[in-house]
Amino acid sequence: MSIKLTPRVDVAFKKLFGVEENKDLLISLINSIVSQEDQVADVTLLNPYNPQNFAKEKLSILDVKAKGITGKRYNIEIQIAHDKDYDKRALYYWAKLYTEQLEPADHYRTLNKAIGIHILNFTSVPQSQKYHNIFKVLEKETYLPYFEDMEIHTIELSKFEEQLAHVEAPTPLDGLLSIAKTALDKWVAFLTRFHLLQDCSASLVMDKDVKKALDVLEKMNLSDQERDFYENHLKWLRDQEGALETKYLLGKEEGREEGEAIGLEKGREEGNHSKALEIAKAMLVKGMDPQMVSELTGLPLEALQRRIFQRVLSKV
């Protein structure tokens, strides 16, 4: 029995972008993200798709590693379940990508630039409204980019979806097409709203590589073993979301009651609920902990939760 796959589940993502016959899709995705100087004409897959390796991987993430013809390294990861320590793990994965180039007899000059690309289904950088952020090491006062071998990209799907939610259009498809302008926009549209693009002729306005990805995804067949892995990953992700949602929605009873009391007081002081939301948003943008914001404004955690990350697989 065939199942409708989503590219946001890591097993399908790696089978889509991590195989030799679809290297053109991986190249297109990389080039839509990196700068002109880091564009690739061809890549070598360093960890090609192999279902036998799934049991060895953490269920939370499967990555695609590639090397360009100039030697630069790329690590593309899709992460759906929210992880408060993802910034540290992103650095760890980048460090591994950079250091594993060096053989015992090699000189440091043989090291090539390493670029980490993190596709996230949650908000990891609340200080920025952009869904695509690029991080490098810069000198504090002059912003001189001295350590140029380090670069990390974050692609926050939840921010793209939030942007889409505010578009006024006759249909969801019209809204999607109205904001999918750049090559990266179109890849993000594929990852978040592939079902809209599959079910109609909208794919005609997409790039040829995105159209191929739609076709590959629609025709993708899973073996019994792969289906088990896919469904186990899907179940694990939903379980993680359920646990995370319970943590945020329930919280400590005492803290919630205190937050509600403060919220009532704040509501009286500010005059209306919308003002409290504005205050909460400003706090979140500055990186304040949602629990603390909830306690200070009296807004329920579930409302603040939507400002931090999207429900995992809510559109699947």
C-alpha positions as CSV (number, residue, x, y, z in Angstrom):
1,M,0.0,0.0,0.0
2,S,1.4,3.4,-1.0
3,I,1.6,6.2,1.5
4,K,1.7,10.0,0.8
5,L,5.2,11.0,1.8
6,T,6.3,14.4,3.1
7,P,9.8,15.6,2.3
8,R,10.0,17.1,5.8
9,V,10.4,13.6,7.3
10,D,14.1,13.0,7.3
11,V,13.9,9.6,5.7
12,A,12.1,10.9,2.7
13,F,14.4,14.0,2.6
14,K,17.5,11.9,2.5
15,K,16.1,9.5,-0.1
16,L,15.2,12.6,-2.2
17,F,18.4,14.5,-1.9
18,G,21.0,12.0,-0.9
19,V,21.1,9.6,-3.9
20,E,23.3,9.7,-7.0
21,E,20.5,10.0,-9.5
22,N,19.1,13.1,-7.7
23,K,22.4,14.9,-7.3
24,D,21.0,17.7,-9.5
25,L,18.3,18.4,-6.9
26,L,20.9,18.6,-4.1
27,I,23.1,20.9,-6.2
28,S,20.0,23.1,-6.9
29,L,19.1,23.2,-3.2
30,I,22.6,24.1,-2.2
31,N,23.0,26.8,-4.8
32,S,19.7,28.4,-3.8
33,I,21.1,28.9,-0.3
34,V,24.9,29.7,-0.6
35,S,26.6,32.8,-2.0
36,Q,27.8,33.0,-5.6
37,E,31.3,32.2,-4.6
38,D,30.2,28.9,-3.0
39,Q,28.0,27.7,-5.8
40,V,28.6,24.1,-6.9
41,A,28.7,22.6,-10.4
42,D,29.0,19.0,-9.1
43,V,29.1,17.3,-5.8
44,T,30.4,14.0,-4.3
45,L,28.0,12.5,-1.8
46,L,30.0,11.7,1.3
47,N,27.2,9.7,3.0
48,P,24.9,8.5,0.3
49,Y,21.4,7.2,1.1
50,N,21.5,3.7,2.6
51,P,18.5,2.4,4.5
52,Q,20.8,0.0,6.4
53,N,22.3,3.0,8.2
54,F,19.1,4.3,9.6
55,A,19.3,2.1,12.7
56,K,22.7,3.7,13.5
57,E,21.4,7.3,13.1
58,K,19.6,9.3,15.8
59,L,15.9,9.4,15.0
60,S,15.8,13.1,15.3
61,I,18.0,13.9,12.3
62,L,19.4,12.5,9.1
63,D,21.9,14.7,7.1
64,V,23.3,14.8,3.6
65,K,27.0,15.5,3.3
66,A,28.6,16.5,0.0
67,K,31.9,17.8,-1.3
68,G,32.1,20.3,-4.2
69,I,34.7,20.0,-6.9
70,T,36.7,22.8,-5.2
71,G,36.9,20.8,-2.0
72,K,34.3,22.8,0.0
73,R,32.2,20.7,2.3
74,Y,28.4,21.0,2.7
75,N,26.2,19.5,5.4
76,I,22.4,19.7,4.8
77,E,20.2,18.7,7.7
78,I,16.5,18.8,8.2
79,Q,15.2,19.0,11.8
80,I,11.5,18.9,12.5
81,A,11.3,18.4,16.3
82,H,12.1,21.4,18.3
83,D,15.5,21.4,20.2
84,K,16.3,24.2,22.6
85,D,20.1,23.3,22.2
86,Y,20.1,23.2,18.5
87,D,22.5,26.1,18.3
88,K,25.2,24.0,20.1
89,R,24.5,21.0,18.0
90,A,24.8,23.0,14.8
91,L,28.2,24.1,15.9
92,Y,29.2,20.5,16.8
93,Y,28.1,19.3,13.4
94,W,30.0,22.1,11.6
95,A,33.1,21.3,13.6
96,K,32.9,17.6,12.6
97,L,32.4,18.5,9.0
98,Y,35.5,20.7,9.1
99,T,37.8,18.5,11.1
100,E,37.0,15.2,9.4
101,Q,38.7,16.5,6.2
102,L,42.1,16.3,7.8
103,E,44.0,13.0,7.6
104,P,46.9,12.3,10.0
105,A,49.6,13.3,7.5
106,D,47.8,16.3,6.1
107,H,48.7,19.9,6.7
108,Y,46.2,22.5,8.0
109,R,46.4,24.3,4.6
110,T,44.5,21.4,3.0
111,L,41.4,22.3,5.0
112,N,38.5,23.7,2.9
113,K,35.6,25.8,3.8
114,A,32.7,24.0,5.5
115,I,29.1,25.2,5.2
116,G,26.4,23.9,7.5
117,I,22.8,24.2,6.2
118,H,20.1,23.6,8.8
119,I,16.5,23.4,7.6
120,L,14.3,23.8,10.7
121,N,10.6,23.4,11.2
122,F,10.7,25.7,14.3
123,T,12.0,29.1,15.2
124,S,15.6,29.0,16.3
125,V,16.6,32.6,15.8
126,P,13.7,34.7,17.2
127,Q,15.8,37.9,17.1
128,S,15.5,37.8,13.3
129,Q,12.3,38.0,11.2
130,K,14.0,36.5,8.1
131,Y,13.5,32.8,7.5
132,H,17.1,32.5,6.0
133,N,20.0,33.7,8.2
134,I,23.7,33.3,7.5
135,F,26.2,33.2,10.3
136,K,29.9,33.8,10.1
137,V,32.7,34.8,12.5
138,L,33.3,38.5,12.4
139,E,35.5,40.9,14.3
140,K,33.4,42.6,17.0
141,E,34.0,46.2,16.1
142,T,35.0,46.3,12.4
143,Y,33.0,43.2,11.3
144,L,36.1,41.9,9.5
145,P,35.4,38.4,8.3
146,Y,38.7,36.8,9.1
147,F,37.8,33.1,9.7
148,E,36.2,32.7,6.4
149,D,36.1,28.8,6.4
150,M,33.1,28.9,8.9
151,E,29.6,29.5,7.7
152,I,26.2,28.2,9.0
153,H,22.8,28.8,7.4
154,T,19.5,28.4,9.1
155,I,16.3,28.0,7.1
156,E,13.3,28.3,9.4
157,L,10.3,26.9,7.7
158,S,7.9,28.1,10.4
159,K,8.8,31.7,9.6
160,F,8.0,31.2,5.9
161,E,4.7,29.6,6.9
162,E,4.0,32.6,9.2
163,Q,4.7,34.9,6.4
164,L,2.4,32.9,4.2
165,A,-0.4,33.1,6.8
166,H,-0.5,36.9,6.5
167,V,-0.8,36.9,2.7
168,E,-4.3,37.9,1.4
169,A,-5.1,35.8,-1.7
170,P,-8.1,34.2,-3.3
171,T,-6.7,30.7,-2.6
172,P,-3.9,29.2,-0.5
173,L,-2.1,28.3,-3.8
174,D,-2.3,31.9,-5.0
175,G,-0.9,33.1,-1.8
176,L,2.0,30.6,-2.0
177,L,2.9,31.5,-5.6
178,S,2.8,35.2,-4.7
179,I,5.6,34.9,-2.2
180,A,7.7,32.1,-3.9
181,K,9.9,34.4,-5.9
182,T,13.5,33.3,-5.4
183,A,15.0,29.8,-6.0
184,L,15.1,29.3,-2.2
185,D,11.5,30.5,-1.8
186,K,10.5,27.8,-4.2
187,W,12.4,25.0,-2.5
188,V,10.9,26.1,0.9
189,A,7.4,26.2,-0.8
190,F,8.1,22.6,-1.9
191,L,9.1,21.5,1.6
192,T,6.1,23.2,3.3
193,R,3.3,23.1,0.8
194,F,4.3,20.3,-1.6
195,H,0.7,18.9,-1.5
196,L,-0.6,22.1,-3.1
197,L,2.0,21.9,-5.8
198,Q,1.3,18.2,-6.5
199,D,-2.4,18.5,-6.7
200,C,-2.6,21.1,-9.5
201,S,-0.7,22.6,-12.4
202,A,1.0,25.1,-10.1
203,S,4.2,23.1,-10.5
204,L,4.4,24.6,-14.0
205,V,5.6,27.9,-12.5
206,M,8.2,26.2,-10.3
207,D,11.9,25.7,-11.3
208,K,12.6,22.6,-13.3
209,D,14.4,21.1,-10.3
210,V,11.5,21.7,-8.0
211,K,9.2,20.1,-10.6
212,K,11.5,17.1,-10.7
213,A,11.5,16.9,-6.9
214,L,7.7,16.9,-6.9
215,D,7.6,14.1,-9.4
216,V,10.3,12.0,-7.6
217,L,8.4,12.4,-4.3
218,E,5.1,11.5,-5.8
219,K,6.5,8.3,-7.4
220,M,8.8,7.4,-4.5
221,N,8.3,3.8,-3.4
222,L,9.4,2.6,-0.1
223,S,10.5,-1.0,0.7
224,D,8.9,-2.6,3.7
225,Q,12.0,-1.8,5.7
226,E,12.0,1.9,4.5
227,R,8.3,2.2,5.3
228,D,8.9,1.0,8.8
229,F,11.7,3.5,9.2
230,Y,9.5,6.3,7.8
231,E,6.5,5.5,10.0
232,N,8.7,5.0,13.0
233,H,10.3,8.4,12.4
234,L,6.8,10.0,11.9
235,K,5.6,8.4,15.1
236,W,8.7,9.5,17.0
237,L,8.3,13.1,15.7
238,R,4.6,13.2,16.7
239,D,5.5,11.7,20.1
240,Q,8.2,14.4,20.6
241,E,5.7,17.1,19.6
242,G,3.1,15.7,22.0
243,A,5.6,15.7,24.9
244,L,6.8,19.2,24.0
245,E,3.3,20.5,23.8
246,T,2.3,18.9,27.1
247,K,5.4,20.6,28.7
248,Y,4.5,24.0,27.4
249,L,0.7,23.8,27.9
250,L,0.7,22.3,31.4
251,G,3.7,23.9,33.0
252,K,3.7,24.2,36.7
253,E,0.2,24.8,38.1
254,E,1.5,27.4,40.6
255,G,3.4,29.3,37.9
256,R,0.4,29.3,35.5
257,E,-1.9,30.6,38.2
258,E,0.6,33.3,39.1
259,G,1.0,34.1,35.4
260,E,-2.8,34.4,34.9
261,A,-3.0,36.7,37.9
262,I,-0.2,38.9,36.6
263,G,-1.9,38.8,33.2
264,L,-5.2,40.1,34.5
265,E,-3.3,43.0,36.2
266,K,-1.4,43.7,33.0
267,G,-4.6,43.6,31.0
268,R,-6.1,46.3,33.3
269,E,-2.9,48.4,33.1
270,E,-2.6,48.2,29.3
271,G,-6.3,48.4,28.6
272,N,-6.6,45.5,26.1
273,H,-5.3,42.1,25.1
274,S,-3.7,43.1,21.9
275,K,-1.3,45.4,23.8
276,A,-0.2,42.5,25.9
277,L,0.5,40.5,22.8
278,E,2.7,43.4,21.5
279,I,4.6,43.4,24.7
280,A,5.1,39.6,24.6
281,K,6.3,39.7,21.0
282,A,8.9,42.4,21.9
283,M,10.1,40.2,24.8
284,L,10.4,37.1,22.6
285,V,12.3,39.0,19.9
286,K,14.8,40.0,22.6
287,G,15.2,36.3,23.3
288,M,13.4,36.1,26.7
289,D,12.3,32.7,27.8
290,P,8.6,32.0,26.9
291,Q,7.9,30.8,30.5
292,M,9.1,34.1,31.8
293,V,7.2,36.1,29.2
294,S,4.1,34.1,30.2
295,E,4.6,34.9,33.8
296,L,5.1,38.6,33.2
297,T,2.3,39.1,30.7
298,G,-0.2,36.5,31.8
299,L,-0.6,35.2,28.3
300,P,-1.0,31.4,28.1
301,L,2.0,29.5,27.0
302,E,0.3,28.0,24.0
303,A,-0.1,31.5,22.5
304,L,3.6,32.2,23.1
305,Q,4.5,28.8,21.8
306,R,3.2,29.7,18.4
307,R,5.6,32.6,18.3
308,I,8.5,30.3,19.0
309,F,7.8,27.3,16.8
310,Q,5.2,25.7,14.6
311,R,3.4,22.5,15.5
312,V,5.5,19.6,14.3
313,L,4.1,18.1,11.1
314,S,0.9,20.1,11.5
315,K,0.5,20.3,7.7
316,V,1.4,16.6,7.1
